[in-house]
């Protein structure tokens, strides 16, 4: 379980979060925070245990961290709980994990089973991580693009527009084309 917490910690640090690990009676809890989000990550032995214990665990952690939540002010409205387990869980358990994520009472929640490596952790944490791949856009010849998209307009009008003709000249070309 601590290896999942370590992988989660690494992903969140790479995502720009401040993190620290504290102990709960059932194991380590990862506390994370950035400029707009704060949260807690907990690992369970299996999906069944996660489903049985997530509410009590979250209530206990919220109670122990209540003063930090008060200091967080607006950020407290954007608080997350991340519940993870290595075991994959069966079909029914995975459906119920989705139900945990839909429960928005108190905090937002991420609940995932089958976490085995850093890639799985990254996939689970996507709602918390920034987009990592910037789109690559090729240079665009705007004049050619405008000509390509305005084939139904009179050519003189498009030429006038592209040459920076005055509004009144363009209006005359429009009227002439009708």
C-alpha positions in Angstrom: 0.0 0.0 0.0 2.8 2.4 0.7 4.1 2.0 -2.8 0.8 3.3 -4.2 1.1 6.2 -1.8 4.6 6.8 -3.1 3.6 6.7 -6.7 0.6 9.0 -6.0 3.0 11.4 -4.2 5.4 11.4 -7.1 2.6 12.1 -9.6 1.2 15.0 -7.5 4.6 16.6 -7.0 5.2 16.4 -10.8 1.7 18.0 -11.1 2.8 21.0 -9.0 1.2 20.0 -5.7 2.8 20.4 -2.2 2.5 17.0 -0.5 3.1 15.5 2.9 2.4 12.1 4.3 0.8 11.6 7.7 -0.4 8.5 9.5 -3.9 7.5 10.1 -4.8 4.5 12.3 -5.2 2.4 9.2 -2.0 3.5 7.4 -0.5 6.5 5.6 -2.5 9.4 4.3 -1.1 11.7 1.6 -2.2 15.3 2.0 -1.8 17.4 -1.1 -2.4 21.0 -2.0 -1.9 23.6 -4.7 -3.2 27.1 -5.3 -6.8 25.9 -5.9 -7.2 22.3 -4.7 -6.5 20.4 -1.5 -7.0 16.8 -0.8 -6.2 13.4 0.8 -5.1 10.2 -0.8 -5.7 6.9 1.0 -4.9 3.3 0.0 -7.0 0.3 1.0 -6.0 -3.4 1.0 -8.7 -4.3 -1.5 -11.9 -3.0 -3.2 -14.2 -4.6 -0.6 -12.4 -2.9 2.2 -12.4 0.4 0.3 -16.2 0.2 -0.2 -16.8 -0.6 3.5 -14.4 1.9 5.0 -14.3 5.0 2.7 -16.9 7.0 4.6 -15.5 6.3 8.1 -12.0 6.9 6.9 -12.9 10.2 5.2 -14.9 11.5 8.2 -12.0 10.6 10.5 -9.4 12.3 8.3 -11.6 15.4 7.9 -12.1 15.7 11.6 -8.3 15.4 12.2 -7.6 18.0 9.5 -10.5 20.4 10.3 -8.2 23.3 11.3 -6.2 23.0 8.1 -9.5 23.0 6.1 -10.6 26.1 7.9 -7.4 27.9 7.1 -7.8 26.9 3.5 -10.9 29.0 3.2 -12.1 28.9 -0.5 -9.9 26.0 -1.3 -11.9 23.9 1.1 -14.7 24.0 -1.4 -12.4 22.2 -3.9 -11.3 19.4 -1.6 -10.7 15.8 -2.9 -10.4 12.4 -1.5 -8.6 9.8 -3.5 -9.3 6.2 -2.6 -7.1 3.6 -4.2 -6.5 -0.1 -4.0 -4.2 -2.5 -5.8 -6.8 -5.3 -6.1 -8.8 -5.0 -9.3 -12.3 -5.5 -7.9 -15.1 -7.3 -9.6 -17.7 -5.8 -11.9 -20.1 -4.9 -9.1 -17.4 -3.4 -6.9 -16.2 -1.2 -9.8 -19.8 0.0 -10.3 -20.0 0.9 -6.6 -16.6 2.7 -6.9 -18.2 4.9 -9.6 -21.0 5.6 -7.1 -18.5 6.9 -4.6 -17.2 9.3 -7.2 -20.7 10.6 -7.9 -21.2 11.3 -4.1 -20.3 15.0 -3.9 -21.2 15.4 -0.3 -18.5 17.2 1.6 -15.7 16.6 -0.9 -15.1 15.4 -4.4 -13.9 11.9 -4.7 -11.8 9.6 -6.9 -12.1 5.9 -6.2 -10.2 3.4 -8.2 -9.3 -0.2 -8.0 -6.6 -2.1 -9.9 -3.8 0.4 -9.3 -0.5 -1.5 -10.1 1.9 1.1 -11.5 2.6 4.8 -12.0 0.5 4.7 -15.2 -2.5 3.5 -13.3 -2.0 6.2 -10.7 -1.7 8.9 -13.4 -4.9 7.7 -15.0 -6.7 7.8 -11.7 -5.4 11.3 -10.9 -6.2 12.9 -14.3 -9.0 15.2 -12.8 -6.3 16.7 -10.6 -3.4 16.9 -13.0 -2.7 19.6 -15.6 -2.7 18.7 -19.3 0.8 17.4 -20.0 0.8 17.3 -23.7 0.6 20.6 -25.4 -1.0 20.5 -28.8 1.4 20.9 -31.7 -0.1 23.1 -34.4 1.6 23.7 -37.7 1.9 27.2 -39.1 -1.2 28.2 -41.1 -1.2 30.4 -44.1 -4.2 32.5 -43.1 -4.7 34.1 -46.6 -4.8 30.6 -48.2 -7.1 29.3 -45.4 -9.5 32.3 -45.9 -9.5 31.7 -49.6 -10.2 28.0 -49.1 -13.2 28.7 -46.8 -14.8 31.5 -48.8 -15.2 29.9 -52.2 -18.9 31.0 -52.3 -18.1 34.7 -52.0 -17.1 36.8 -55.0 -13.3 36.6 -55.6 -13.0 40.5 -55.7 -14.6 40.7 -52.3 -12.2 38.2 -50.8 -9.3 40.0 -52.5 -10.5 43.3 -51.1 -10.9 41.9 -47.6 -7.4 40.4 -47.7 -5.9 43.6 -49.1 -7.3 45.6 -46.2 -9.9 47.6 -48.2 -12.1 50.0 -46.3 -15.5 48.8 -45.0 -17.3 51.0 -47.5 -15.4 49.5 -50.5 -16.2 46.0 -49.2 -19.9 47.0 -48.9 -19.8 48.2 -52.5 -18.3 44.9 -53.7 -21.0 43.0 -51.7 -23.8 45.0 -53.4 -22.2 44.6 -56.8 -22.1 40.8 -56.3 -25.8 40.5 -55.6 
